Amino acid sequence: MTKKIILLAVCCCVLALGVGCAAPGAPQPPSLRLALAVDNLSAVRKGNRVVLTWSPPTETTDHQLIRWPTTTRICRVLNQFPVNACGEVVKEIDSGDLASVAPGARRPVVSFEDVLPSALISAQEQATYAIEVVNQRGRSAGLSNQVRIPLAPTAPPPTGFHIKLDAQGPLLLWNASSTPPAASGISYGLRIYRRTRGKGEFGIISERPYRSGENEVRDSSFEWEQEYDYKLAPVTVLTLPGRPADEVEGGDTEVVHLVAHDVFPPAVPSGAQAVFSSVGQKPFIDLTWAPNTESDLAGYVVYRRTARSAFVVVSGATLLKAPAWRDTDVHRGEKYYYTVVAIDLRGNRSAQSTPAEESVPLEVR
């Protein structure tokens, strides 16, 4: 029994010595608490507003989670790229005031809107933006990636934007004031945006020069029985020497909603002519007219009457596709009057055409 106790004591001592002899880890320097530099800064200018978006860092340069307050500096520098220092600090934002604008994104995304002072607007000027995240001692790991924004002037958005709907489709109308002063390498245009209700974002359907005064344009790519939203936006296009081509959009007009419901009948058929014939065959009257040009035309219906009867449909239950019809149910000594009605794909009917008349002789060869 005594030997077992001694042996157990020896084993415990050996284990204790083994644990105590393990090599200590290398000493770690204290963290500098420098947030990683932002690497996904982007900027979009719209009129006199520049919207910056980025993902705030969540780790330090030594891969520690940031658990202390930081301050984000919005930096703006004129006519320099790249920049080495923050320059003008447009805004300082405490980390607790940054709220994600894309909650479902893999990385949080925050934004800031910089309103450009009118004194900065110039055809030749550019602004460089960067983000700097500093710790409580005012130190940082450096500037973010940098983005450049042209400071060229933009035309004001048109006024009085509205839409009229007629048989040819939506007609967009607006009034535009004068453009900014002309400058070499700068031109001004107007973009027309449209979206289908419930089917995504706005897309450009037309772009045209920006002209002062009253303007109008027809939307030729619409579809009947759809709901649309429209808006207009001026655009400044820059082709300055020594710089890549660039553009800046001005402010949007109000959004105008339109229901493209087709209640417009086709044009009244014209040029109807009736000609009798019987030589060598059963008597008949051929009716012809000028074809309608509507893209949604479904066909035609022919009406006939005599001196003793009212107009009735004589062309059958199926719409005529061609602008012609032969009447074989004619009688000697009778005079016939014909009119034509055009019908579109949604059942809208034109008025009856001007009557064409023809008589069947008493003597038929």
C-alpha positions in Angstrom: 0.0 0.0 0.0 2.8 2.4 0.8 4.5 1.6 -2.5 1.3 2.5 -4.4 1.0 5.8 -2.7 4.6 6.7 -3.4 4.3 5.7 -7.0 1.1 7.8 -7.4 2.9 10.8 -5.9 5.8 10.4 -8.3 3.4 10.3 -11.3 1.7 13.5 -10.1 5.0 15.3 -9.7 6.1 14.2 -13.2 2.8 15.6 -14.7 3.1 18.8 -12.8 6.7 19.3 -14.0 5.6 18.5 -17.6 2.9 21.2 -17.5 5.1 23.7 -15.9 7.8 23.2 -18.5 5.6 24.1 -21.5 7.1 26.9 -23.7 5.4 30.3 -23.1 3.7 32.0 -26.1 5.5 34.9 -27.8 4.5 38.2 -26.3 1.9 40.1 -28.4 2.2 43.8 -28.9 -0.7 45.9 -27.8 -3.4 46.6 -30.5 -3.1 50.0 -32.2 -6.9 49.9 -32.6 -6.7 51.1 -36.2 -9.8 50.3 -38.2 -9.2 48.7 -41.6 -9.5 51.3 -44.4 -12.7 51.3 -46.4 -12.3 49.6 -49.7 -15.7 50.0 -51.5 -16.5 53.7 -51.5 -18.7 54.7 -54.4 -20.3 58.0 -55.3 -23.2 59.1 -57.5 -24.0 62.8 -58.3 -27.6 63.9 -59.0 -28.0 67.6 -59.5 -26.1 69.4 -56.6 -26.2 66.3 -54.4 -23.5 63.6 -54.2 -24.5 60.3 -52.5 -21.6 58.3 -51.0 -22.0 54.6 -50.1 -19.6 52.3 -48.4 -19.2 49.4 -45.9 -17.8 50.5 -42.5 -15.0 48.3 -41.2 -15.7 45.8 -38.5 -12.1 44.7 -37.8 -8.8 46.4 -37.0 -5.5 46.0 -39.0 -4.5 43.3 -36.5 -7.7 41.4 -37.1 -9.5 42.3 -33.9 -13.2 43.0 -33.8 -13.9 46.7 -33.3 -15.7 47.1 -30.0 -15.1 50.8 -29.3 -16.4 54.0 -30.9 -14.9 55.3 -34.1 -15.4 58.4 -36.1 -15.8 58.5 -39.9 -14.5 61.5 -41.8 -16.0 62.4 -45.1 -13.1 63.9 -47.1 -13.5 66.2 -50.2 -10.5 67.6 -52.2 -10.8 69.7 -55.3 -8.8 69.0 -58.5 -6.4 66.4 -57.1 -6.3 62.7 -57.7 -5.1 60.7 -55.9 -4.9 62.5 -52.6 -2.6 61.6 -49.7 -4.5 63.4 -46.9 -8.2 64.0 -46.0 -8.1 67.7 -47.0 -11.5 69.3 -46.3 -13.6 67.3 -43.8 -17.1 67.7 -45.1 -18.6 65.8 -42.1 -17.6 63.7 -39.1 -20.0 60.9 -38.3 -19.8 58.9 -35.0 -20.0 55.1 -35.5 -23.2 54.9 -33.5 -24.9 57.2 -36.0 -24.2 54.9 -39.0 -27.2 52.9 -40.0 -27.2 50.3 -42.8 -29.2 51.2 -45.9 -29.1 47.6 -47.2 -30.1 45.4 -44.2 -30.0 42.2 -46.3 -26.5 42.7 -47.7 -23.6 40.5 -46.8 -21.7 43.5 -45.6 -23.4 46.5 -43.9 -23.8 49.5 -46.3 -24.1 53.1 -45.1 -24.5 56.3 -47.0 -24.0 60.0 -46.7 -25.4 62.8 -48.9 -23.1 65.8 -49.6 -24.9 68.9 -50.9 -22.5 70.8 -53.1 -22.2 74.5 -52.5 -23.1 76.5 -55.7 -19.6 78.1 -55.5 -18.0 74.8 -56.3 -20.0 74.2 -59.6 -17.7 74.8 -62.6 -17.3 73.1 -65.9 -13.6 72.4 -65.4 -13.7 71.4 -61.7 -13.6 67.9 -60.2 -14.0 66.7 -56.6 -12.2 63.7 -55.1 -14.0 61.9 -52.2 -12.5 59.6 -49.6 -13.4 58.1 -46.3 -11.1 58.0 -43.2 -12.1 56.0 -40.1 -10.2 57.3 -37.0 -10.0 55.8 -33.5 -10.5 57.6 -30.2 -6.9 59.0 -30.5 -7.6 60.4 -33.9 -5.5 57.8 -35.7 -6.4 55.8 -38.8 -5.0 53.1 -41.2 -5.3 55.6 -44.0 -7.8 56.8 -46.6 -10.3 54.6 -48.4 -10.3 54.0 -52.1 -11.0 57.4 -53.8 -13.6 58.4 -56.3 -13.9 61.4 -58.5 -17.0 63.4 -59.4 -17.3 66.2 -62.0 -18.6 69.5 -60.8 -20.0 70.7 -64.1 -23.3 72.6 -64.0 -26.6 70.8 -64.8 -29.7 72.2 -66.4 -32.8 72.6 -64.2 -35.4 69.9 -64.5 -38.3 70.8 -66.8 -41.5 72.1 -65.5 -45.1 71.4 -66.3 -44.4 67.8 -67.2 -47.7 66.0 -68.2 -48.9 63.3 -70.6 -51.8 63.2 -73.0 -53.1 59.9 -74.3 -54.7 59.6 -77.7 -55.1 57.0 -80.4 -51.4 57.1 -81.3 -50.3 56.5 -77.7 -48.8 58.7 -74.9 -47.7 62.2 -75.8 -45.2 63.6 -73.3 -45.2 67.4 -72.9 -43.0 69.8 -70.8 -41.5 73.2 -70.6 -37.7 73.7 -70.2 -36.0 76.9 -69.1 -32.7 78.0 -70.6 -29.6 75.8 -70.3 -26.5 76.9 -68.4 -24.0 79.0 -70.3 -22.4 77.2 -73.2 -18.8 75.9 -72.7 -16.4 74.0 -74.8 -16.6 70.2 -74.4 -20.0 70.4 -72.6 -23.4 69.6 -74.0 -26.8 69.3 -72.4 -29.4 66.6 -73.0 -32.7 65.3 -71.6 -33.4 61.7 -70.6 -36.9 60.3 -70.6 -37.4 57.5 -68.1 -40.2 55.0 -67.9 -41.1 52.0 -65.8 -43.9 49.5 -65.9 -45.9 49.5 -62.7 -44.8 46.6 -60.5 -42.0 45.5 -62.9 -38.7 46.9 -61.7 -36.8 50.2 -62.0 -36.9 53.1 -64.3 -35.1 52.7 -67.6 -34.2 55.3 -70.3 -36.5 55.1 -73.3 -35.3 58.2 -75.1 -32.5 60.8 -74.9 -32.7 64.1 -76.8 -31.0 67.5 -76.8 -32.1 69.9 -74.0 -34.1 72.6 -75.7 -35.7 75.6 -74.0 -39.3 76.3 -74.4 -42.3 74.0 -74.9 -41.4 70.4 -76.0 -43.2 67.2 -76.8 -42.3 63.6 -77.7 -44.3 60.5 -78.5 -43.7 57.3 -76.7 -43.6 54.8 -79.6 -42.5 51.7 -77.5 -45.5 51.6 -75.1 -48.1 48.8 -75.0 -51.8 49.2 -74.5 -53.4 48.1 -71.3 -50.2 48.7 -69.3 -49.6 51.1 -66.4 -46.5 53.3 -66.6 -44.6 55.8 -64.6 -42.6 58.5 -66.4 -40.1 61.1 -65.4 -37.5 63.4 -67.1 -34.0 64.2 -66.1 -31.5 66.7 -67.7 -28.0 65.4 -68.3 -24.7 67.2 -68.8 -22.2 65.4 -71.1 -18.6 66.2 -70.8 -15.9 65.6 -73.5 -13.1 67.7 -72.1 -9.6 67.4 -73.5 -7.3 65.1 -71.6 -10.2 63.6 -69.6 -12.3 60.5 -70.1 -15.9 61.2 -71.3 -18.2 61.7 -68.3 -21.8 62.8 -67.6 -23.8 64.2 -64.7 -27.6 64.0 -64.3 -29.6 66.9 -62.9 -32.7 66.7 -60.7 -35.7 64.7 -61.8 -39.2 66.0 -62.6 -42.1 64.8 -60.7 -43.2 61.2 -61.6 -46.3 61.1 -63.8 -48.5 58.0 -63.8 -50.4 56.8 -66.9 -52.9 54.0 -67.5 -52.6 53.2 -71.2 -56.2 52.0 -71.7 -57.2 51.8 -75.3 -60.6 53.4 -75.8 -59.7 54.8 -79.2 -61.4 53.4 -82.3 -59.5 52.9 -85.6 -59.8 55.5 -88.3 -62.9 55.4 -90.4 -62.2 53.4 -93.6 -62.0 55.6 -96.7 -62.2 55.3 -100.4 -64.9 52.7 -100.6 -65.9 51.8 -104.2 -68.6 49.3 -105.4 -68.4 47.8 -108.9 -71.0 45.5 -110.5 -69.9 42.6 -112.8 -71.7 39.7 -114.5 -70.1 38.9 -117.8 -69.9 35.1 -118.2 -70.6 34.4 -114.5 -73.1 34.9 -111.7 -73.8 38.6 -111.0 -71.8 40.2 -108.1 -70.7 43.5 -106.7 -67.0 44.0 -105.7 -66.4 46.4 -102.8 -62.9 47.8 -102.1 -61.5 50.5 -99.8 -58.2 51.9 -98.7 -56.6 49.8 -95.9 -56.3 51.1 -92.4 -52.7 51.5 -91.1 -53.2 50.9 -87.3 -50.9 48.3 -85.9 -53.6 46.8 -83.7 -56.2 46.5 -86.4 -58.2 43.3 -86.1 -60.3 43.5 -89.3 -63.4 45.0 -91.1 -67.1 44.5 -91.2 -69.3 45.4 -94.2 -72.8 46.7 -93.9 -75.4 46.8 -96.7 -78.8 48.3 -97.2 -81.3 48.9 -100.0 -83.8 51.6 -100.6 -86.3 49.6 -98.6 -84.2 48.3 -95.7 -81.7 49.5 -93.0 -78.0 48.7 -92.9 -77.2 45.1 -91.7 -74.0 43.2 -91.5 -73.5 41.1 -94.7 -69.8 40.1 -94.5 -70.4 37.3 -92.0 -69.3 36.6 -88.4 -65.6 36.5 -89.2 -63.8 39.8 -89.5 -62.4 40.6 -93.0 -58.6 40.8 -93.0 -58.2 42.4 -96.5 -59.8 45.7 -97.6 -62.1 44.0 -100.2 -65.3 42.0 -100.2 -67.5 40.4 -102.9 -71.3 40.5 -102.6 -72.8 37.6 -104.6 -76.3 37.9 -103.1 -77.6 40.6 -105.5 -80.8 40.9 -107.5 -81.7 42.5 -110.8 -83.0 46.0 -110.7 -81.8 46.6 -107.1 -79.6 49.4 -105.9 -77.3 48.6 -103.0 -75.5 50.9 -100.5 -72.3 49.7 -98.6 -70.4 51.0 -95.6 -67.3 49.6 -93.9 -66.4 49.6 -90.2 -62.9 48.9 -88.9 -62.4 47.1 -85.5 -59.2 46.8 -83.5 -57.9 44.0 -81.2 -59.7 45.4 -78.2 -63.1 45.7 -79.9 -63.0 49.4 -80.5 -65.1 50.2 -83.6 -64.8 53.0 -86.1 -67.8 54.9 -87.4 -69.2 53.7 -90.7 -67.5 54.8 -93.8 -69.1 57.0 -96.4 -71.5 54.8 -98.3 -70.5 53.4 -101.7 -73.5 52.6 -104.0 -74.0 50.4 -107.0 -77.0 49.2 -109.0 -77.7 45.8 -110.6 -79.2 46.2 -114.1 -82.5 44.7 -115.0 -80.9 43.0 -118.0 -77.9 40.9 -116.9 -75.7 39.2 -119.5 
